[in-house]
């Protein structure tokens, strides 16, 4: 396989999994294995006006499309580059104005049909895991899933970059992760079955080596809970996670924070703070606190989350880097310079590997740290 990046991998038939990709050379941790330009993509509506529709670059003073006034571009070159796709939507945007609101999936499918292809779609996220849009990356879609992946996929504009997060030897298959790896084996395989119609048989799933830590039970209970009590609390946790997801659309921030606090109080009767269901609700509570500009509250939750995240997630996880980044910025904003610089350096140690040391965002974080030094 030849891709826009480092050569050294090939397509092959992976036993029990179908097509896949394997290495034909040795890759070190942090090596770029290949880069894959998006075959087709759409910018999410929420980011319209702050990112270019064509290259996804974030910048101020973007130029509007002269016809629909709803698509924004860096310059004339980006506008011309996007026209073959934007012309599918421009006239409808002109006719319906703000009432033009097909889903992101519908928009992406229309663009795929125009190009006459059928392959897997991906969510493009920025360096802080915020959703930017959806895209199709045919070469990235060839990689099979593992809950202990040896690569990570990140995005530079509309190009997917695949980097090694483990040593990979010639002949070894290259595995990506399709899902959030925070949760225990049973949860992960439920998600894989629901979304991708298979069950994972990787080493992490067969050994369940992290499940005990992820499902940590309170150690200071006078009477250990029965298995049925634990299962009942897991069912409650899953229900409250779904309830919170729906509630975000219609409840106030204060009401959302109350849901988090009440659920953590109930789960805390059995679960340790390091339990992944507790961490999930802490993460939601931190997000609400950030939205409400309750910096001390957000910092309190972030401090509880970051260490267990480092244990539960694989090495070089962007979820861990993102949490260190949020916490570091909170520290700096609250005048805790030593703690802030330490947290940002931990974020950088992960991001150096997953993005590459020359990535523009790493330079921005270092500049941010330098400004607090002066």
ZINOR-V764097 format. One line per field, one symbol per residue. phi: phi as a letter, one per 30 degrees, with the letter a starting at -180 (. if undefined). psi: psi as a letter, one per 40 degrees, with the letter a starting at -180 (. if undefined). A space follows every 10 residues. Layout:
# ZINOR-V764097
phi: ???
psi: ???
This chain:
# ZINOR-V764097
phi: .cbdlddkbb dacdeibida bbdcbdbdej dddabbddda abddedcdjc bddcciddad hdcdddcdic cbbdaddddd ddeecdddce dddddchddd bddedddddd ddeechbbad cbcdcddcid dclbacbedd ddddcbdbdc bbcbbciccd ccbdcbdbce jddccccdbd cdddeddddd ddddcbibcd bdedddchdc ddddcecedc ddbeddeddd ddddddeddd ddddeddddb cdeddddded dddddddddb cdddddddde dddddddddd ddicddddde dedddddded ddddeidddd eddddedddd eddcicdddd dddddddddd deddcjdcdd dddddddedd dddd
psi: hhigahifii iihhheeaia hiieihhihe hhdiihihdi iihiddehde ihddeehhii fihihdcdee hiidaddddd deddddeddd dddddebeeh fiiddddddd ddddegihii iihhiaeefi hdaiihgddd edhiiiegie iihihgbfhh hhiheihhih eiihhiheih ediidddddd dddddefihh fidddddfde ddddfhihdf hdhhiidddd dddddddddd ddddddddee iidddddddd dddddddeed iidehddddd dddddddddd defgdddddd dddddddddd ddiiifhddd dddddddddd dddeegdddd dddddddddd dddddidehd dddddddddd ded.
